[in-house]
Amino acid sequence: MDVSFEKLTNPELTHVDVFNRWENNPELIPLTRPNQNQLELERQEILTLDKLTQRLKYTQIYLIYLDDQLIGEMNYMVDPSHLYKKESGTAWIGITIGEPQGRGKGIGYKAIQYLEEEIKKQGLYRVELGVFEFNIQAQNLYRKLGYKEIGRIENFTFWQDKMWKDIRMEKYLIDS
């Protein structure tokens, strides 16, 4: 199993197609974006090459490969307005393992470790993320990586006919 990562700098239509498939996958939507009701949960979002290029102006995106096949993406932005703890110099991270063959193999663990190293190279030492209350697998991954819960936001996302909390977690990146 060969896992590799690549910073996305020049997006192409093939990236847009893959991102659109992941962002509109009914299995992934509840895990990757907050929704206020069933209608939002079912909403399709179409990404264009222009929108992806614009996204790169405020988000660092890294592609995740398994045996040279694109299986996911991870990203971070610095000091976004949705931080729970407004601490300057914070990287907000996100990860999507879009292809089923990339899940449950420890790739997320390796990916987050890689992303943390990239964040440290930028001189940032605090990371924050949000994980939905029902996403136990992701919560376990983040705890295993040293993330600590710092708060919960009530009624944050809709899934399985009810509203769920968003759990906010943080980690300080310290050289070991």
Solvent accessible surface area in square Angstrom, and as a share of the most:
residue,aa,sasa,rsa
1,M,128,0.57
2,D,84,0.44
3,V,27,0.16
4,S,47,0.30
5,F,44,0.18
6,E,88,0.39
7,K,86,0.37
8,L,6,0.03
9,T,88,0.51
10,N,118,0.60
11,P,21,0.13
12,E,99,0.44
13,L,115,0.57
14,T,88,0.51
15,H,23,0.10
16,V,7,0.04
17,D,90,0.46
18,V,25,0.14
19,F,3,0.01
20,N,25,0.13
21,R,130,0.47
22,W,6,0.02
23,E,46,0.21
24,N,18,0.09
25,N,38,0.20
26,P,108,0.68
27,E,124,0.56
28,L,9,0.04
29,I,3,0.02
30,P,11,0.07
31,L,74,0.37
32,T,62,0.36
33,R,26,0.10
34,P,65,0.41
35,N,0,0.00
36,Q,94,0.42
37,N,67,0.34
38,Q,80,0.35
39,L,142,0.70
40,E,52,0.23
41,L,23,0.11
42,E,103,0.46
43,R,97,0.35
44,Q,105,0.47
45,E,62,0.28
46,I,114,0.58
47,L,10,0.05
48,T,61,0.35
49,L,64,0.32
50,D,102,0.53
51,K,112,0.47
52,L,0,0.00
53,T,58,0.34
54,Q,84,0.37
55,R,66,0.24
56,L,34,0.17
57,K,151,0.64
58,Y,133,0.50
59,T,5,0.03
60,Q,54,0.24
61,I,2,0.01
62,Y,7,0.03
63,L,0,0.00
64,I,0,0.00
65,Y,41,0.16
66,L,16,0.08
67,D,88,0.46
68,D,126,0.65
69,Q,88,0.39
70,L,29,0.14
71,I,0,0.00
72,G,0,0.00
73,E,19,0.09
74,M,0,0.00
75,N,27,0.14
76,Y,4,0.02
77,M,41,0.18
78,V,73,0.42
79,D,61,0.32
80,P,17,0.11
81,S,104,0.67
82,H,78,0.35
83,L,9,0.04
84,Y,97,0.37
85,K,77,0.33
86,K,146,0.62
87,E,60,0.27
88,S,103,0.66
89,G,23,0.22
90,T,0,0.00
91,A,0,0.00
92,W,35,0.12
93,I,7,0.03
94,G,24,0.23
95,I,36,0.18
96,T,20,0.12
97,I,26,0.13
98,G,3,0.03
99,E,18,0.08
100,P,89,0.56
101,Q,69,0.31
102,G,1,0.01
103,R,82,0.30
104,G,70,0.67
105,K,97,0.41
106,G,40,0.38
107,I,1,0.00
108,G,13,0.12
109,Y,67,0.26
110,K,89,0.38
111,A,0,0.00
112,I,0,0.00
113,Q,78,0.35
114,Y,70,0.27
115,L,0,0.00
116,E,15,0.07
117,E,88,0.39
118,E,26,0.12
119,I,0,0.00
120,K,36,0.15
121,K,146,0.62
122,Q,115,0.51
123,G,48,0.46
124,L,23,0.11
125,Y,103,0.39
126,R,6,0.02
127,V,0,0.00
128,E,0,0.00
129,L,2,0.01
130,G,27,0.26
131,V,7,0.04
132,F,15,0.06
133,E,46,0.21
134,F,26,0.11
135,N,25,0.13
136,I,100,0.51
137,Q,128,0.57
138,A,19,0.14
139,Q,9,0.04
140,N,81,0.41
141,L,38,0.19
142,Y,16,0.06
143,R,110,0.40
144,K,152,0.65
145,L,13,0.06
146,G,32,0.30
147,Y,3,0.01
148,K,139,0.59
149,E,72,0.32
150,I,45,0.23
151,G,12,0.11
152,R,103,0.38
153,I,55,0.28
154,E,108,0.48
155,N,99,0.51
156,F,46,0.19
157,T,1,0.01
158,F,33,0.14
159,W,64,0.22
160,Q,116,0.52
161,D,123,0.64
162,K,104,0.44
163,M,59,0.26
164,W,42,0.15
165,K,53,0.22
166,D,3,0.01
167,I,2,0.01
168,R,9,0.03
169,M,0,0.00
170,E,20,0.09
171,K,42,0.18
172,Y,92,0.35
173,L,7,0.03
174,I,138,0.70
175,D,103,0.53
176,S,162,1.04
